[in-house]
Amino acid sequence: MNYEIVMEMQRICAGEERELTRGQIAEETIDIKKEIKNLPPDKARECEIFYEKMLQDASKKAYNVDTLMTEKEAIQQEFDTFRRESIGNDSFHAMYDAISEFFMNPPFEGLDTIEYGVNEVCVFAVLEYVAGRRNDDHDHEGCRKDYWDSIAQRTYDATADHWIGVYDDLQKRFDKIWADADAQDPAKAPADGSAAKTAPAADRALQEKMAACGILAIAAIRDQDAFSLDMVQGGALQKAKEVVGEFMSDNYEEGRSDFTDNVVRLLRFLNEFFTV
């Protein structure tokens, strides 16, 4: 933190107009230590070099509070774009970044008192599982190893072993949900002999599978007890059909049910990630 720059920004936010360089604004906008945390050394160094180059931008102009906020957003976006392109096809870091952003504001009603790490593991488990289902070239073992390394770096090896065990158990449960959904799906074998289900029906089935896995993941945030998860797993598909049906209709209204809202928020997150 540069005290002088911070003071100038505070004066701007108080209503004054002050001159700053773009590099000075970048210094107080980008948290480089946070941005490179958990990146491979070569990728981290690339981001550091780009950040240092941004700090050297001496273009100066007078800012008011609105133009300063706009500039800060543009600078962060510029760095985020470089970081994303630098990571490239590194699916683990793309997912890890997406989850970090998802939890910037606690997304789940009633679960915000549970420690972040538990939330992260359960959401990462469902995101990575769906990635494997949607992308034939997805490297599950590579992501699993990278995630173990990430947890171990932030905590201890024993902690990583424990939570990867939870992650593995959830993924086995997701497999069962997915298989059960396929077995119940009449459109898998149309009576009229047509080759495949229509696109809307296929999308509805995918949404129900993702929602069912999401229901189990959210339940696991609260309680990883095997018996409790068995109970949730047994009814997840039926509940997912109800939630997806409500969400895709005109009847869905946020705020009527914390459970439905939590599942919908996670489902939206999954869809947005794979759309991007």
N, C-alpha and C positions, 0 to 999 in steps of 0.2 A: 504494500500500500504506500502510495506517495501522498504524504500529508498535504502538501501544497495543492496538488491536483484535486484531492478530495474537498478541500476548503473551497476551491473555485467552483466545483460542481455544486456544493451546498449553497453557495451564493446564487448560482443560476436557478436552482430549485426554489430559492426564496424569492425569485422574481427579477433578479438582476440579469444583465446580459454581459457575458465575459468571453474573452478570446481563449481558445484552446487549440492545440494541434490534434490531428486525428490519432497520432501515436499516443498522446497523453490520455485520450479517451479510451483507447484500446487497452492501455495499462490497467485502467480501473474497471474495465468491462470483462476481460477474459481472465478467468482463474486457471492459469496454465497448469498448475500442479494437479488440480482436479481433472482437467481435460486430458492429461496424459497418463493419469493413474490407470494401471492395469493394461496399458498398451505395450506391445513388444518394444524392446529398446530401439530398434531401427525406426519404427513408426513414431515413437515418442520423440525421437530426435528430429524427425521431419517436421513434426508439429511445433517443436521448440524453435526451429529455424524460421518457420513461417511466422510464428508469433513475434520473434525478434525483428523480423523484417517489418511487421506491422507497427512495432514501436518506433521505428525510424521514420515513419511517415510524418514529415514536418509541415504538411499543408495545414494552414491555420485560418480560422474564421471565428466570427462572433457567434455565440450560441445563446438561445433562450431555452427555457425548459422543454418546449416542444421539439425544437430542432436537435437538442441534446439527446432526448429519448430516441428520436428517429435515427440519429447517428449511432448510438449505442446498439440498437437493434440491427442496423446494417453491418456493423463491425462484427457482432456475434454471429450473424448469418454468414458472413464472409469466412470467418474462421471455421464454423461448423461445416460449411461446404467443402473446404479444403480437408478437414479432418475426415469427413465421410469418404471423400475420393481417395485419400491416403490409405484408409483402411481397406477400401476396395471390396473384394468379395469375402472378407473376413467375417463370416456369419456370426461368430460368437460375439465379437465386439459390436456389430450392428445390433444384435439383440440386447446385449448388456446396456448399450447406450439408450435404446428405446425404452427399456424398463426403468432406467434411472430417470428418464424424462417423465414417464408415466406416473412415477411416484413423487414428482416434484410437489404436487398437491395431493394429499391422501385421497385415493380414489374410492375406497370402500367404506361405506357407512358401518359404524360399529366395530371396525377392526383397527382403527388408527392408534389404539393403545397397545397393540401387539408389535413387538420390535420389528424394525424394518427388514432385518435379515430373513425372518420367517416369511414375510410377504414376498420378498424377492425370490426366494427359492421356489415357492409354489407357483408364482407367475412365470418364472423362467422355465420351469418344468413344462407347463402347458404350451408356452410359446415355442420352445424348442421341439416339442413333440409335434405340434401342428406343422412346423417348418419341415419336419421329416416326412409328414404325410403329403404335403403339397409340393415338395421339391424332390425329385428322384436323386439329384446329385448332392443332397444335404449330407454333411459329414457329422453324424450323430456322435461317434466316438471322439472325434476331434473337439467338438463343442463340450462334451462331457468332461474331457481332460482339461480344457481351458477353464471351465467353470470350477472344477476342483482346485486348480491352481489359483484362481482368483479368490476363492474363499480362504484357502490356506494362507495366501499373502496378506489378507486382511485380518485373519484370526490365527488359528493353529491347524496343524495337520489333522488332529483328532476331531476338531470342529468340522473341517471339510469332509472327513470320512462320514461323520454323522449326517450332515445335510445332503451329501450326495446319496446316502442311503435312502433318505426321504424322497429325494428327486427320482431315484431309480424305482422305488415303490410306486410313486405316482404314475410314472410312465407305463409301468406294467398294468396299472388300473385303467389308464387311458386306452391302452391296447384292447382291453376287454370291452370297454364302452364302445369303441369304434367297431369292433367285431360284432357286438350285439346289435348295433345300429344297422350294420350291413345285412345281418341275418333277418332283421325285421322289415327291411326295406323292400316292398313289393315291386318297386320300379327297377330293382336289380334284374328282375326276370319278367318283363312285361308280358301279360297274357296274350296280347295281340301279336306277339312276335317281333315287335319293333326293336331296333338295334339298341336304343339307349333312351334314358329318360330325357325329358325336355330340360333345357337350361335352367328355367326357374325352379323346377323340381329338384334338380341336382344341387342348385345353390341352397335351397331350403334344407336339404338333407345335410349339406356341409355345415350350415349354420347351426343345426341342431346338434351335430356331433361336437363342434367346437364349444357350444354352450354347455353341453353335458360335461365335457372335460373341464370347462371353466367352473362349473358348479362344484366339482370335486376339488379343484385347486383352491377355491375360496374356502371350502369346508376345512381343508388341510391347514389353512392359515390359523384357524381357530383351534384345531385339535388334530394331531397326527396319530391318535389312537386307532389301531387296526379295526376294532369292532365298529367304532363310530364311522370310519371311512367306508366300511362294508355297507353300513346302513344307507349312507348317502349315495354310494355307487349304485346300489340296487334300484334307487328311484331317480337317478340323474337323468336318464333319457326321457322319461315321461315328463319330468319337470322342465327339461330343456325344450321339449315340444311346446309346452304351455308358454314359456317365456318368449321363445322365438315367435310363436303365433301372435302373442300380444304385441311384441315389438314391431312386427312387420304389418300390423293392422293400424287403423287410425285410433285405436283405443288406448294405446300406451301413453301414460302420463307419468313423468318422473316425479318421485316424491310420495307415491302411494304405497310402495313396498321397498324397504331397504334391500331385501333379498333380490328382487327383480332388478332394481337399479344397479346393484353390484355386478350381477351377471351381465347385464347389458353393457356396462362400462368396460368390462373385460372383453366382451365380444367385439365391441367397437374398436378397442385397442388392437386386438388380433387382426381384424379386417383392415384397419388403417396400416398396420405394419406390412402386411402382405400386398396391399395396394401400392404402397410406396416402393 
